[in-house]
């Protein structure tokens, strides 16, 4: 998961810990924060560029040609 999502999730978890009070506004905010944490947890991870460790030599040559 990207570090920005992890950081956002961490901040929301800290806010949720603060909001564990008994008044109704705190409970409503806690509910919103916990639902947001859940949504962040449900974000699918991006597929890696390469599924294996096989090098595509044609793609490598094409990239190398642009750098010279």
Protein Blocks (a to p, Z undefined) as FASTA:
>chain_A
ZZklmmmmmmmmmmmmmmmpfbfklmmmmmmmmmmmmmmmmpccdddfblbfcdcfklmm
mmmmmmZZ
